[in-house]
Amino acid sequence: MSSMEEQFHMIQQQIAALQEQINGATTTPMQSADDTAPLPLHSMGTRPHYDWSPSEGLTELMNLDAPLHTSALLSDLERKTIIESYPPMAHLDYKAPATIPSAERMMNKGQRYEDNSLKQLQYLLSAVYRPLDILSHELVSSEAGNPNLERYCTMLRDVHKLLLHVGASMTHTRNNIALRAVNPSFSMKTGNEVNYTLPLDEFQNTLIQQTAARKATREATINKRQRRRFPNGNSSSSGSFLSGPDQQFFRAGPPSEQGGFPNNTNTNFNYNSNHSNSNNSSNNFRNNNFRTNSNNNSRKNTNPFRQIQFHTLPPTTTTPSAIQPFGDEQIPLIDQAIQDLLSKQAIEPVSDVEVRTTPGFYSSMFVIPKKDGGIRPVFNLKRLNQYLDAPHFKMETIREVALMINPNDYLVSIDLSDAFLHIGLHPESRRFLRLKWKDQVYQYCTTAFGLSTSPFVFSKVCRPILEHFRSQGYRISAYLDDWILAANTKQLAIQQAQTVVNLLQQLGWLINFKKSVLTPTQQLKHLGFVLNTKTMTASLPMKKLRDLRRSIKQILDHPRRQTPRVIHSVTMRIQATTFAIFPARLYTRRLLYHKNQTVHMDKDWDHPVSLDQESQQELQWWYNNLKLWNGRSFLPTTPSETVYVDASNTGWGCSWRNHRTHGYWTPEEAQQSINWRELKAAYLALQTFPTLRNTTVLIRTDNTTSMTYINKQGGTRSLPLMTLATQVWTWCLKNNIMLQAQYIQGIHNKVADFESRRQYFKNLWMIKPAIFQQINRMWGPYSVDLFADRTTRLLPKYVSWIPDPHAIHTDAFTIPWKRFPHPFINPPWNLITRVLHKIIQERLPLVTLVVPYWPSAIWFPLDASPVTTAKLDALRVEIIRNKLVRQNLNAQAVEDLLAQRLVNNGTNRLYRKNQLRFLAWATQHNVSCTAFTPSELVNFLADMRQEHNLQASTLKTLRTAVAHLHDLSTSISEDTLINSYLDTIAKQAPPVSIHRPTIDVSPALSYARTIASRTSTTVKLLQQKLVFLLAMAAFLRPSDLARIPFASCSILDSGRTERNSW
């Protein structure tokens, strides 16, 4: 049914419902007024015209003021206690419906996580029915005869219907997840009536219908493409790799027939390591051609030889040139390689007549050493591969192998010898795999190493064998010639390995028993990694680890003389360790970026280049941490927390559990791309919630680029994104957060999207940083900014109004302000009254509050109550001025001396800070600021020591600064009680040994001797020499030297400096 038809059907239903209501409300002539007036369901009126407020008693009894969606979670004990208080009904199943098995097997991690989450919510929701049903029972039993009973039951029935609707909606969503697991385009119609779970027959019918529609659309699209590409109907040149009769090699049918193996195949053979036909393995395999097939007709259209399919026919010749070896040492090695290939019947000689009559394509050959000491012939088919389209197919990598391994499994590896040489080559294609050596032409009669299509052909030939074993319950995997088998017990592994090896030998395969590990073990090397089933980890072999560190060390020793070839090789070797080393991708992004910028196909790979500093730092990290990070668990991880994030042009938003927050971009951040802002939103969300540390977090975002940069620990397409992704993962590793990302459609990310689009900028402001610096110099320094956010903060520490990634607290009114020595407060104007009351309530000794000068404001009179920094500073200046006036000085002298006391230097700043502390303390404790007693000063010192954890030396500085405010400064400084208290504090502290380095001034004196005292020497140099000699001879401090009036001094003829008379 189309969307238009659905809408029309819904409108018809609504019209019918309205008509029924009208008919039900119409009275007949026989009805009275009393009969036509229905009894109201309740006394609260009907929405949306009315709402109601409960009484205080009802609110307190039922806790009706608790928020519906943001209340705290119940503990498991509390929840279970409530549920167990109400017995379940006998005929109801309170468990959530199980996931459809056929769909569950096809779900990815994200779909399985969503389905399990909804399933858990359904189970929690089912607990609501137990007290609700008990309430219905108690109400009907105890209120029989009550005229309001019917109304009460109607309301309870409505509650029951709404709860059933919520559960059905969850089931509907779970059914859609199951369908999308099969195909992302499948979904259930909204109108389907779902009872508890989707029946399997309905599920299968839905799949059949949507699969058929999908297949028809796809086939129609393919036919259109083929008609466009091959208007004459000839598509043989670009078809499948297997053409003609070879296309029937893998027949359609049940798994037991596709590989030629019957279901009851019983292959109990003993190992035959001395295979009698090892020299004829290719013929054996081609002649056997799955000899175990019980149906002889299955080979009717089967051709054991493969034919090479070219998209363009390569150029051929009848006058080939012989191979030119790289050096004389290659000649005997190539001779040996040719003889080995002839003995294995992998190549065959070509007569001169055939060379002249059938033109061929000729390639070169060279030999490289093997790791085990042998030689490996390399047939260079690079030119021939240009005329081939290698099919895209998926191989079973180490990641797929890890998924089939269970803890404490026993592993066996089987290595095939000369894997590609087991596949025969069609006679018509052999002329394209020719080589000429010493006047003799040879051609391959099997598929060759180096042919781009060989891995596809070999994997396809192995597939029926794997299907045969897997149908019998074998956990087996093959990556070309490297096979691995896993079993629960050692005896089962031995039995299954014996079966596999013997069957492979019966089919004509050669087993490399030297490289195979047929004794079951729980630690096995496979595809370059060591798999440990006890710890379920994969690690690098020690030899590979040492070789990699050695190569890295060679580059670090000469970073400016490395060729792109070496850099490319080491970078790719590091990238290949990703499965065993978790941050491998994270610490290779700069290397990959440098490699992509310097390594190009059209440039010289052997010309030395300079390695940039960032790449050197990454290589240094690898050299230092390779052993530390070697070993990574391959157990699948399930995220324990899910964070939804989104970004817009103005800000970012996120939600986690019942929490949500948002923020705005700085002008610099707003200029970045949307991909960068989406990734930044995820970074800020992780920093906002501290409890996410030491967990596995799933980031759900509607931006695929940021998702990829998170999952792949960065990328190389965008340098800003790479830098930001590195910051994200570095922070996560530091805080022990395992991070995953998953895509979510924007329509399902409504909360984070709403938060990111908030545009309430009323309180998003701050004073200019230059003005703040002036305030800081006058009345600072400050310890915290109590009203700020990430974009408006003026200090490193700040408190935000809502959760913020860098704030030390959220909501300044919920924390005590006394814990901060000197807070800076620049609040929103609507909070000034509340701020003033909190300052008065906590009796803060020192605070700077910035407010507008509004004498008409309601809060303006409150400004006289709190002790602000400006008022304390004014009081301090007045005390100093009065002391100077009492010394019989005139006005100008007072101003000059006062200016000297207030100059902005280190001593005055320290005195001012300590004096303001005392004045705030004195005001709070009603102590005289100029006539305080020694006891009161000791009390002040004790309070400061306890509050700020001050040492004896700092207390002495504090005593000296405060003494300058006293009317009798000398007497208060020399008071016995104060000195006794300071001595007591000093004795309590542990002794600290002072070690000062000895400085040799001989070099400086030698340099000073070279400065001649003559007119040709500059005045600046002479002054430097003079100041240095004075400091050495008189032990003067820099401040003493600064007071010497050099302008009134003269140098005599004897070289002595003398001050002129007044």
TIBA-952841 format. One record per residue (C-alpha): x, y, z; residue in one letter. Coordinates in steps of 0.02 Angstrom, whole numbers, padded with zeros to 5 digits, always signed. Example, Ala and Ser with C-alpha at 12.3 -4.5 7.8 and 13.67 -1.06 7.14 Angstrom:
2
+00615-00225+00390A +00684-00053+00357S 
END
This chain:
1062
+00000+00000+00000M +00070+00169-00049S +00093+00312+00074S -00052+00407-00008M -00169+00259+00014E -00117+00238+00195E -00156+00421+00232Q -00325+00406+00145F -00366+00250+00246H -00319+00336+00410M -00430+00487+00367I -00576+00369+00334Q -00551+00287+00503Q -00548+00456+00592Q -00709+00510+00503I -00793+00348+00553A -00739+00371+00735A -00808+00548+00739L -00972+00489+00664Q -00989+00358+00799E -00960+00489+00933Q -01092+00602+00856I -01217+00461+00846N -01181+00409+01025G -01205+00586+01088A -01371+00615+00997T -01523+00586+01106T -01683+00508+01046T -01853+00581+01084P -01887+00440+01206M -01732+00481+01310Q -01738+00598+01457S -01610+00728+01504A -01547+00619+01644D -01519+00474+01525D -01420+00577+01401T -01298+00651+01528A -01151+00531+01539P -01064+00509+01705L -00895+00600+01697P -00742+00490+01708L -00660+00604+01836H -00678+00776+01913S -00525+00858+01835M -00595+00916+01669G -00528+00867+01500T -00365+00917+01419R -00307+01024+01332P -00428+01151+01409H -00390+01107+01590Y -00247+01050+01697D -00241+01021+01884W -00123+01032+02032S -00122+00903+02170P -00137+00948+02353S +00016+00958+02463E -00036+00802+02555G -00060+00703+02395L +00104+00768+02324T +00199+00716+02479E +00111+00547+02491L +00134+00498+02309M +00295+00595+02273N +00207+00682+02129L +00337+00821+02115D +00471+00701+02052A +00518+00733+01869P +00449+00604+01748L +00604+00577+01642H +00755+00635+01743T +00730+00554+01913S +00872+00452+01986A +00877+00266+01951L +00822+00143+02084L +00952+00027+02153S +00936-00156+02106D +00893-00201+02287L +00758-00068+02299E +00684-00115+02131R +00681-00301+02171K +00605-00267+02344T +00461-00171+02265I +00430-00303+02131I +00434-00450+02252E +00303-00364+02359S +00175-00400+02222Y +00152-00582+02164P +00140-00609+01975P -00014-00672+01886M -00009-00857+01844A -00052-00847+01660H +00062-00702+01612L +00242-00715+01550D +00335-00562+01612Y +00494-00600+01513K +00529-00496+01360A +00511-00587+01192P +00667-00672+01129A +00754-00608+00973T +00714-00703+00813I +00863-00823+00799P +00883-00812+00610S +00896-00622+00622A +01003-00620+00780E +01142-00714+00692R +01151-00578+00560M +01149-00429+00678M +01303-00321+00698N +01362-00260+00867K +01261-00100+00861G +01099-00188+00813Q +01125-00321+00945R +01157-00185+01074Y +00998-00092+01026E +00894-00250+01030D +00962-00302+01200N +00932-00127+01269S +00750-00129+01214L +00732-00305+01279K +00795-00251+01449Q +00677-00101+01450L +00531-00216+01407Q +00575-00327+01554Y +00584-00176+01670L +00418-00112+01603L +00332-00278+01634S +00362-00255+01821A +00237-00110+01821V +00094-00231+01786Y +00118-00325+01950R +00070-00184+02070P -00058-00119+01943L -00147-00287+01933D -00143-00308+02122I -00220-00134+02139L -00359-00182+02018S -00393-00341+02117H -00397-00251+02285E -00508-00114+02216L -00638-00233+02144V -00635-00343+02300S -00651-00207+02431S -00756-00078+02340E -00898-00189+02280A -01057-00088+02273G -00965+00078+02262N -01047+00182+02124P -00874+00251+02076N -00798+00079+02051L -00835+00078+01864E -00747+00245+01842R -00596+00186+01939Y -00583+00027+01836C -00597+00129+01675T -00449+00235+01728M -00347+00082+01775L -00393+00002+01609R -00331+00157+01518D -00166+00147+01612V -00154-00036+01562H -00186+00007+01379K -00053+00142+01376L +00075+00025+01454L +00032-00110+01328L +00055+00020+01190H +00231+00061+01254V +00279-00122+01257G +00207-00150+01083A +00305+00001+01018S +00466-00075+01086M +00424-00242+01004T +00387-00152+00841H +00558-00067+00848T +00642-00233+00887R +00556-00314+00737N +00622-00175+00626N +00797-00204+00695I +00781-00389+00653A +00724-00351+00476L +00863-00222+00449R +00990-00350+00508A +00943-00453+00355V +00939-00302+00240N +00953-00118+00291P +00811-00071+00173S +00685-00191+00253F +00561-00131+00383S +00390-00174+00452M +00234-00077+00409K +00175+00034+00549T +00000-00035+00539G +00050-00214+00578N -00032-00279+00735E +00106-00356+00839V +00063-00467+00985N +00211-00479+01101Y +00328-00537+00963T +00326-00559+00775L +00275-00738+00728P +00410-00830+00632L +00296-00866+00484D +00253-00681+00470E +00437-00637+00486F +00484-00760+00348Q +00344-00697+00235N +00401-00518+00261T +00579-00566+00216L +00522-00662+00062I +00418-00518-00002Q +00548-00383+00026Q +00691-00492-00037T +00597-00529-00197A +00563-00344-00224A +00744-00301-00187R +00808-00437-00304K +00694-00383-00446A +00754-00204-00430T +00936-00257-00427R +00920-00373-00576E +00832-00239-00676A +00972-00117-00636T +01105-00245-00685I +01019-00283-00850N +01014-00099-00892K +01199-00083-00857R +01241-00234-00963Q +01139-00168-01108R +01231-00002-01097R +01402-00085-01091R +01370-00224-01219F +01241-00165-01346P +01281-00316-01458N +01252-00441-01318G +01436-00492-01307N +01498-00481-01128S +01625-00622-01124S +01777-00509-01109S +01723-00433-00944S +01621-00572-00867G +01664-00690-00729S +01839-00758-00712F +01768-00929-00750L +01687-00936-00921S +01607-01068-01029G +01597-01239-00948P +01703-01179-00803D +01557-01079-00737Q +01474-01243-00687Q +01620-01293-00576F +01525-01232-00421F +01348-01290-00447R +01193-01221-00363A +01116-01333-00233G +01130-01382-00051P +01297-01364+00038P +01321-01552+00032S +01319-01548-00158E +01412-01387-00196Q +01581-01454-00150G +01552-01631-00209G +01552-01701-00031F +01409-01811+00030P +01336-01776+00201N +01393-01943+00269N +01574-01927+00215T +01685-02019+00338N +01870-01982+00314T +01967-02074+00449N +02141-02079+00375F +02312-02084+00453N +02440-01951+00413Y +02539-01988+00255N +02686-01870+00268S +02785-01968+00138N +02666-01933-00004H +02716-02046-00146S +02654-01929-00283N +02730-01768-00218S +02812-01732-00386N +02647-01747-00475N +02538-01649-00356S +02465-01540-00491S +02410-01689-00595N +02345-01779-00442N +02236-01633-00395F +02173-01604-00570R +02138-01789-00598N +02055-01815-00428N +01946-01660-00446N +01851-01694-00283F +01850-01882-00300R +01744-01899-00144T +01587-01844-00235N +01455-01979-00231S +01360-01907-00378N +01454-01944-00540N +01340-01833-00641N +01405-01681-00548S +01563-01686-00654R +01472-01684-00819K +01505-01499-00851N +01660-01482-00743T +01826-01429-00817N +01977-01445-00699P +02077-01311-00793F +02061-01125-00767R +02061-01003-00910Q +02128-00826-00893I +02002-00692-00941Q +02074-00526-01003F +01981-00363-01020H +02103-00322-01161T +02207-00452-01251L +02392-00423-01209P +02519-00402-01349P +02609-00562-01398T +02766-00603-01494T +02854-00747-01581T +03029-00678-01553T +03052-00671-01364P +03206-00608-01274S +03293-00712-01143A +03289-00665-00958I +03430-00549-00907Q +03480-00594-00728P +03522-00457-00603F +03695-00529-00574G +03802-00681-00604D +03750-00753-00435E +03570-00763-00500Q +03613-00882-00643I +03634-01044-00542P +03487-00996-00434L +03372-00973-00583I +03435-01138-00654D +03387-01223-00492Q +03217-01137-00489A +03179-01194-00668I +03224-01373-00625Q +03114-01368-00469D +02966-01304-00569L +02994-01438-00703L +03000-01575-00572S +02837-01512-00497K +02761-01507-00673Q +02718-01325-00644A +02802-01274-00808I +02834-01365-00970E +02957-01334-01112P +02890-01260-01273V +02956-01320-01440S +03028-01198-01566D +02887-01238-01687V +02756-01192-01558E +02849-01033-01514V +02844-00978-01696R +02664-01032-01729T +02580-00978-01566T +02637-00805-01511P +02648-00783-01324G +02671-00655-01186F +02841-00665-01101Y +02888-00610-00926S +03049-00609-00826S +03100-00708-00674M +03219-00681-00530F +03254-00771-00367V +03247-00709-00186I +03300-00803-00028P +03171-00878+00089K +03170-00856+00277K +03208-01042+00301D +03362-01034+00190G +03286-01093+00025G +03253-00992-00132I +03090-00924-00200R +03068-00892-00386P +02977-00732-00426V +02885-00732-00592F +02866-00547-00631N +02690-00531-00703L +02671-00346-00669K +02648-00304-00854R +02526-00447-00884L +02417-00398-00735N +02380-00232-00820Q +02268-00327-00941Y +02172-00417-00803L +02029-00364-00690D +02063-00449-00524A +01895-00493-00445P +01856-00414-00279H +01826-00545-00146F +01841-00561+00042K +01975-00669+00121M +01972-00740+00296E +02096-00630+00387T +02162-00643+00564I +02010-00547+00626R +01890-00679+00562E +02000-00814+00638V +01993-00728+00808A +01803-00729+00804L +01795-00919+00790M +01915-00950+00936I +01848-00983+01111N +01944-00968+01274P +02062-01114+01310N +02042-01187+01135D +02176-01298+01058Y +02244-01240+00891L +02322-01331+00743V +02397-01252+00587S +02414-01335+00416I +02528-01260+00284D +02508-01309+00101L +02660-01320-00011S +02658-01228-00178D +02475-01184-00158A +02445-01100-00326F +02533-01239-00419L +02390-01357-00375H +02273-01265-00494I +02287-01316-00676G +02291-01187-00815L +02191-01204-00974H +02303-01246-01126P +02240-01094-01219E +02299-00979-01079S +02471-01054-01052R +02551-00953-01192R +02525-00795-01088F +02634-00863-00947L +02795-00893-01042R +02977-00857-01005L +03138-00885-01100K +03294-00945-01012W +03455-00996-01100K +03378-01017-01272D +03236-01123-01205Q +03056-01063-01189V +02949-01125-01045Y +02767-01095-01004Q +02665-01122-00848Y +02536-01260-00849C +02470-01207-00677T +02420-01042-00603T +02573-00943-00553A +02625-00842-00404F +02612-00660-00453G +02457-00676-00562L +02329-00553-00492S +02185-00676-00511T +02271-00824-00429S +02215-00786-00250P +02034-00775-00306F +02042-00941-00401V +02131-01031-00260F +02010-00966-00128S +01862-01019-00234K +01933-01194-00256V +01960-01209-00068C +01784-01150-00025R +01695-01318-00054P +01824-01406+00055I +01795-01280+00195L +01607-01295+00176E +01621-01484+00192H +01716-01475+00356F +01612-01333+00427R +01452-01427+00392S +01520-01561+00510Q +01554-01435+00648G +01739-01402+00614Y +01801-01228+00661R +01923-01206+00519I +01987-01058+00420S +02103-01037+00271A +02202-00889+00210Y +02270-00956+00046L +02395-01089+00098D +02388-01052+00287D +02251-01155+00369W +02204-01155+00553I +02088-01267+00652L +02019-01239+00828A +01940-01368+00944A +01879-01372+01124N +01992-01516+01179T +02163-01578+01131K +02098-01750+01078Q +01966-01672+00966L +02096-01559+00887A +02207-01709+00847I +02061-01805+00773Q +02000-01661+00665Q +02175-01615+00606A +02206-01793+00554Q +02043-01795+00455T +02083-01630+00368V +02261-01677+00321V +02215-01849+00254N +02072-01780+00150L +02183-01644+00077L +02311-01775+00030Q +02177-01884-00049Q +02128-01733-00154L +02307-01711-00212G +02366-01568-00102W +02543-01562-00037L +02562-01531+00150I +02716-01439+00214N +02741-01539+00374F +02895-01438+00419K +02796-01276+00434K +02634-01355+00495S +02598-01371+00682V +02496-01531+00698L +02519-01550+00885T +02376-01454+00968P +02434-01303+01066T +02355-01155+01154Q +02483-01032+01084Q +02505-01035+00896L +02584-00923+00767K +02466-00885+00624H +02476-00752+00488L +02618-00664+00577G +02536-00657+00750F +02546-00766+00904V +02371-00817+00959L +02355-00863+01143N +02191-00946+01189T +02227-00942+01376K +02236-00753+01382T +02137-00728+01220M +02268-00608+01156T +02364-00584+00995A +02544-00525+01000S +02692-00503+00885L +02825-00638+00882P +02985-00582+00968M +03086-00595+00807K +02966-00481+00713K +02967-00361+00860L +03157-00354+00864R +03169-00331+00675D +03043-00188+00680L +03133-00099+00821R +03297-00119+00729R +03225-00041+00571S +03151+00103+00671I +03317+00133+00757K +03406+00144+00590Q +03287+00280+00533I +03300+00377+00696L +03490+00373+00685D +03487+00456+00514H +03317+00542+00492P +03378+00658+00354R +03450+00521+00243R +03306+00400+00223Q +03229+00352+00056T +03041+00348+00025P +03058+00161-00003R +03123+00133+00173V +02995+00250+00251I +02854+00164+00157H +02914-00008+00208S +02929+00032+00393V +02764+00125+00396T +02670-00020+00319M +02754-00143+00436R +02697-00039+00583I +02521-00028+00513Q +02517-00217+00498A +02537-00233+00688T +02364-00157+00721T +02287-00323+00772F +02418-00349+00909A +02452-00169+00962I +02300-00066+01005F +02362+00113+00970P +02452+00062+00810A +02342+00170+00700R +02348+00315+00821L +02537+00330+00818Y +02560+00307+00631T +02451+00447+00565R +02594+00570+00545R +02700+00437+00464L +02561+00394+00343L +02531+00577+00304Y +02717+00603+00272H +02724+00444+00168K +02575+00499+00062N +02656+00668+00033Q +02827+00600-00016T +02799+00429-00093V +02726+00438-00268H +02731+00317-00412M +02806+00446-00529D +02949+00493-00413K +03114+00415-00369D +03089+00301-00220W +03275+00292-00185D +03311+00478-00174H +03345+00524+00009P +03218+00638+00093V +03208+00719+00264S +03086+00648+00392L +02984+00783+00480D +02987+00807+00668Q +02812+00738+00701E +02854+00576+00610S +03014+00560+00708Q +02916+00579+00870Q +02798+00439+00817E +02944+00325+00773L +03022+00365+00942Q +02859+00317+01026W +02860+00151+00934W +03040+00117+00980Y +03005+00152+01165N +02832+00072+01182N +02829-00072+01059L +02865-00203+01193K +02749-00119+01318L +02596-00123+01203W +02633-00291+01123N +02481-00400+01156G +02299-00356+01124R +02142-00446+01174S +02037-00507+01030F +01883-00539+01136L +01736-00435+01074P +01701-00285+01185T +01526-00227+01227T +01509-00042+01270P +01446-00010+01445S +01399+00172+01412E +01320+00259+01262T +01339+00444+01226V +01238+00531+01090Y +01322+00683+01012V +01283+00810+00878D +01349+00976+00815A +01275+01125+00725S +01341+01289+00659N +01320+01374+00828T +01361+01241+00956G +01368+01061+01012W +01258+00948+01115G +01260+00776+01194C +01157+00661+01302S +01207+00518+01416W +01083+00418+01517R +00969+00549+01594N +01097+00688+01576H +01111+00813+01436R +01215+00968+01405T +01266+01088+01269H +01394+01219+01227G +01441+01347+01096Y +01586+01364+00976W +01724+01491+00989T +01748+01600+00834P +01897+01492+00784E +01801+01329+00806E +01651+01395+00710A +01763+01416+00557Q +01807+01230+00553Q +01717+01103+00444S +01560+01015+00504I +01658+00851+00512N +01783+00932+00630W +01644+01004+00737R +01557+00834+00749E +01719+00753+00807L +01750+00897+00928K +01575+00872+00998A +01618+00692+01040A +01780+00749+01123Y +01691+00880+01228L +01554+00756+01277A +01682+00632+01342L +01766+00768+01445Q +01601+00831+01514T +01554+00672+01608F +01698+00618+01724P +01612+00453+01769T +01644+00388+01593L +01825+00355+01639R +01881+00172+01652N +01736+00114+01542T +01699+00065+01363T +01601+00205+01281V +01498+00199+01122L +01483+00366+01031I +01327+00377+00925R +01339+00513+00794T +01250+00555+00632D +01415+00600+00547N +01502+00455+00460T +01668+00547+00444T +01688+00577+00630S +01631+00398+00661M +01769+00333+00546T +01903+00443+00623Y +01856+00377+00795I +01850+00193+00747N +02010+00203+00645K +02102+00313+00770Q +02122+00453+00644G +02147+00469+00457G +02259+00550+00327T +02137+00642+00215R +02119+00793+00329S +02260+00860+00437L +02145+00954+00559P +02038+00799+00582L +02192+00691+00606M +02259+00809+00739T +02093+00815+00831L +02070+00626+00824A +02244+00605+00897T +02196+00720+01041Q +02035+00621+01070V +02120+00452+01077W +02269+00515+01178T +02148+00582+01309W +02048+00420+01307C +02202+00311+01332L +02258+00424+01474K +02088+00403+01559N +02072+00217+01518N +01924+00239+01400I +01896+00114+01260M +01805+00209+01124L +01690+00149+00986Q +01579+00248+00868A +01420+00201+00779Q +01312+00292+00653Y +01136+00345+00700I +01013+00431+00587Q +00981+00612+00628G +00795+00584+00658I +00840+00462+00798H +00965+00581+00878N +00838+00711+00930K +00902+00751+01105V +01082+00787+01054A +01020+00880+00899D +00907+00990+01005F +01047+01029+01127E +01167+01075+00987S +01044+01201+00914R +01009+01299+01073R +01030+01484+01041Q +01003+01559+01213Y +01148+01682+01217F +01080+01796+01354K +01209+01746+01484N +01346+01702+01360L +01455+01855+01387W +01611+01912+01478M +01711+02070+01507I +01850+02108+01386K +02011+02012+01425P +02111+02175+01424A +01996+02251+01557I +02009+02092+01659F +02198+02101+01655Q +02190+02276+01728Q +02074+02216+01865I +02188+02068+01897N +02339+02181+01916R +02246+02297+02036M +02153+02172+02146W +02212+02000+02093G +02272+01869+02079P +02112+01766+02071Y +02090+01581+02103S +01930+01542+02007V +01799+01617+01892D +01632+01567+01969L +01521+01610+01820F +01594+01557+01652A +01597+01420+01524D +01722+01348+01401R +01708+01495+01282T +01698+01639+01408T +01819+01589+01544R +01951+01713+01597L +02045+01599+01718L +02109+01420+01703P +01987+01364+01839K +01805+01405+01819Y +01631+01348+01870V +01496+01327+01738S +01307+01336+01746W +01279+01169+01657I +01397+01020+01634P +01552+01082+01544D +01704+00983+01482P +01835+01088+01573H +01741+01160+01722A +01796+01108+01897I +01614+01114+01957H +01439+01138+01892T +01321+01270+01964D +01416+01387+02079A +01271+01401+02201F +01285+01217+02248T +01464+01229+02315I +01542+01330+02458P +01640+01480+02399W +01751+01485+02553K +01857+01348+02478R +01927+01474+02352F +02054+01601+02418P +02000+01743+02302H +01857+01709+02181P +01817+01821+02033F +01629+01844+02010I +01552+01918+01853N +01376+01845+01862P +01227+01865+01747P +01133+02021+01800W +00978+01924+01850N +01082+01829+01980L +01166+01979+02064I +01047+01979+02213T +01071+01793+02239R +01260+01812+02228V +01261+01954+02357L +01158+01851+02478H +01278+01703+02462K +01428+01816+02493I +01345+01885+02650I +01290+01713+02707Q +01463+01635+02692E +01551+01793+02758R +01683+01782+02623L +01842+01873+02674P +01904+01914+02500L +01805+01922+02339V +01796+02029+02181T +01620+02058+02115L +01591+02147+01949V +01417+02225+01933V +01345+02371+01837P +01323+02538+01924Y +01134+02538+01942W +01083+02638+02097P +00900+02604+02058S +00922+02415+02060A +00842+02319+02202I +01007+02239+02247W +01107+02401+02252F +01087+02433+02441P +01150+02256+02475L +01317+02306+02403D +01365+02389+02568A +01350+02230+02666S +01481+02115+02594P +01665+02158+02612V +01730+02177+02436T +01910+02186+02380T +01891+02367+02323A +01828+02422+02493K +01965+02330+02584L +02095+02406+02469D +02025+02580+02500A +02031+02548+02687L +02211+02491+02675R +02265+02647+02579V +02175+02757+02705E +02267+02673+02852I +02437+02700+02769I +02393+02881+02729R +02339+02917+02909N +02501+02845+02977K +02601+02961+02863L +02496+03111+02912V +02526+03077+03097R +02713+03098+03066Q +02690+03286+03035N +02723+03275+02848L +02650+03398+02726N +02527+03347+02592A +02656+03329+02452Q +02770+03222+02559A +02624+03111+02606V +02576+03086+02424E +02755+03049+02371D +02780+02919+02508L +02609+02846+02477L +02646+02827+02292A +02807+02734+02336Q +02708+02616+02448R +02581+02582+02311L +02701+02557+02164V +02671+02390+02075N +02826+02290+02123N +02850+02120+02202G +02866+02180+02382T +02714+02293+02376N +02607+02159+02293R +02654+02034+02429L +02619+02161+02568Y +02453+02210+02490R +02394+02030+02476K +02434+01992+02659N +02364+02156+02723Q +02200+02127+02631L +02190+01957+02711R +02207+02035+02883F +02082+02174+02849L +01952+02047+02790A +01985+01940+02943W +01978+02090+03060A +01814+02148+02985T +01739+01975+03003Q +01797+01957+03186H +01764+02138+03240N +01948+02172+03274V +02027+02343+03261S +02127+02363+03101C +02259+02479+03178T +02257+02444+03365A +02246+02255+03372F +02330+02163+03515T +02469+02033+03501P +02344+01898+03547S +02230+01949+03405E +02376+01946+03283L +02422+01771+03342V +02243+01715+03317N +02247+01785+03140F +02410+01695+03102L +02338+01532+03170A +02182+01547+03062D +02283+01584+02906M +02398+01437+02942R +02252+01318+02960Q +02155+01386+02812E +02299+01400+02687H +02425+01274+02761N +02560+01408+02780L +02737+01375+02839Q +02833+01471+02972A +02929+01576+02846S +02767+01630+02761T +02690+01672+02930L +02837+01786+02969K +02810+01877+02804T +02626+01891+02848L +02670+01961+03022R +02784+02092+02946T +02654+02150+02820A +02516+02163+02951V +02630+02254+03074A +02642+02399+02951H +02457+02432+02980L +02475+02446+03170H +02491+02614+03254D +02646+02548+03344L +02729+02444+03209S +02894+02415+03301T +02818+02357+03464S +02698+02235+03381I +02839+02162+03276S +02949+02130+03429E +02813+02063+03542D +02866+01909+03641T +02702+01815+03617L +02706+01831+03429I +02889+01780+03415N +02859+01633+03531S +02716+01572+03422Y +02820+01586+03264L +02966+01494+03345D +02847+01355+03397T +02782+01335+03220I +02959+01336+03151A +03014+01196+03270K +02867+01088+03217Q +02923+01087+03036A +03053+00956+02987P +03226+01028+02952P +03260+01061+02769V +03438+01053+02708S +03483+01191+02587I +03603+01145+02450H +03659+01287+02340R +03768+01250+02191P +03943+01321+02190T +03968+01438+02044I +04140+01463+01970D +04162+01647+01925V +04334+01623+01850S +04271+01624+01669P +04176+01785+01702A +04329+01867+01781L +04438+01812+01636S +04313+01890+01516Y +04308+02051+01619A +04497+02067+01604R +04482+02072+01416T +04373+02229+01425I +04497+02371+01418A +04459+02533+01512S +04488+02651+01367R +04388+02775+01266T +04364+02651+01124S +04262+02535+01236T +04074+02564+01231T +03990+02638+01383V +03869+02491+01393K +04011+02366+01404L +04101+02470+01536L +03942+02479+01640Q +03919+02292+01631Q +04099+02267+01688K +04077+02392+01829L +03916+02315+01894V +03991+02141+01890F +04148+02192+01986L +04046+02287+02115L +03935+02137+02142A +04085+02023+02164M +04183+02139+02278A +04046+02216+02387A +03918+02073+02383F +03783+02195+02332L +03610+02143+02282R +03539+02199+02114P +03423+02320+02204S +03576+02400+02291D +03666+02417+02125L +03512+02496+02048A +03517+02636+02177R +03696+02690+02134I +03685+02860+02045P +03802+02821+01901F +03758+02988+01821A +03848+03079+01962S +04003+02968+01955C +04162+02995+01855S +04310+02885+01809I +04479+02953+01861L +04638+02933+01762D +04692+02795+01878S +04537+02696+01828G +04451+02720+01997R +04268+02770+02000T +04224+02916+02112E +04057+03000+02152R +04052+03186+02121N +04014+03303+02265S +03841+03378+02282W 
END
